[in-house]
Each structure stands twice: as C-alpha cells, then as structure tokens.
Amino acid sequence: MNQKEKINLKEEADNPDPLPSSSEKKDFKDIQEITARREIKTYVLRIGRMTAAQEKAYQELSAAWCIPFEEKKLNFVDIFGNTNPIIIEIGFGMGDATAVLAEANPDINYIGIEVHRPGVGKLLNEINKRKLNNLYIIEHDAMEVLEYMINDNSVNGFHIFFPDPWPKKRHHKRRMVQRPRTDMLSKKLMKGGYFYFVTDWFEYAEFALEQLNQTPGLKNKYNDFAEPQPWRKQTKFERKGQAANRPITELFFEKE
C-alpha cells in the first residue's frame, strides 16, 4: 500500500459516514417495501411447448395483433378505430372463451393480457380464423401494463376468470385479486365500469370478496357472491373445476 492510500484510509477512519436520520431510514424502508411488492408476481412462467399451429400463428400474426409493452399510455381510438367500450381480460389462458366472447360482441373492444406464450399463439390463431377486429393481446405482466399503459378512468370492464388461486398461505401475496392491486383496477375503471371475477376455489372467492369490499371506489352489485352472468362463456379451467366438484363462485363489483 502506497502512502496516498494510507492517507485515504486514515481520513475515512477519522470521518466515518454519518448515521442515517429516522426520516432517511423510513424513506429507505418505504423504497424496500415498494420494490418488494413490485417484484412479487401474480404468475409463474411455466414452460409450455407450443404446437406447430400456435408457433406459426405467433410468428405470423403477433406483429399485427399483439401490442408491445412500453411505458406509454395507449390510445384506444388509434388501436381499434372507434370509441366502443373497452374490456380488459387479465390472464386469458388459452383464449377459447375470449375469442367466443369477442366474436359475439363486435361492438365491444377487448384487450387480453397473458404471459403464457402457447395461449397467446392459440388466441392469435382464433383471431385469424374468426376474422376478429375487436381483440388485441398484450404479452406482459398485467400490473405493469395497467400502471404504464392504461389511462385512469378509461376502462369499461375487467374480467379475471379462474386465475391461479395460490392456495398455500405463504403464496397468498401473489393473488391478483387483493389490495393494493384491486386499487389499481378501480383507478383504471371509468364511472359505472365493472370488475368481474370468477373462481373455482371457494376460499379465494371469500378472500377476494373481503379485499374488494375494502377497495375504494368499488361497490358490490350483489349483497354477497354474484349470480352467473348469462353472457360469460365457459372456460377450460371451469370445466376442470366442475369435474373436480369444486363450486364456481362469482363476484361482480361496479365503479361508483
């Protein structure tokens, strides 16, 4: 060690960094908590093999029907070419019910958010086969899409059908339908908009009901659990739940 390095070490020992103040500690703790919440994902990327048809659809159609993620608010009129109502489905799985719903309602615009690429490829195939012009896909984390790409008070409805229930208590923090995530959904809904949640995991339904009742701006359309909405299409996960004798439970909240 040369003389200059020795002098620098002595100066550091004689003048240690001051201890952080209580306010600095609080700010640091807040930053840690925010970072931790943002790192908790509501999904796990499962490796799924794409069929040849899904791969072909993804390669040929994603440029036309997948909206790339970027930290920029979407203009729905630019995307759809009209001012029809906007419905966002979070986690559409393989997209079968999504495509059927979009085909049955050409006067409603749909955006499906999904991270499972085989499902994205499958839905792209359905969009092409059914010649749909009212359905686009965003392949990205839903909470980041809402935060960065969706304007406040701009969405007419959110659909979350049969999401991962994360049944183990230590995994409950990953559940999509809980505060503060539901606060974000409420903020993005326009007045009179709705949030529609369906699950085959009754404990999750009870948990979600409690969380939604505590979410500012949302009001339960029913006294408790909702009646089945006749326009909702059955999903593959719903059929699995029924085959396992699990009750299908629904929640329907509206933006006040």
Beta strands, then each sheet from edge to edge (+ up, - down):
strand 1: 86-90
strand 2: 109-113
strand 3: 135-138
strand 4: 155-161
strand 5: 189-199
strand 6: 218-220
strand 7: 249-255
sheet 1: 3+ 2+ 1+ 4+ 5+ 7- 6+
end
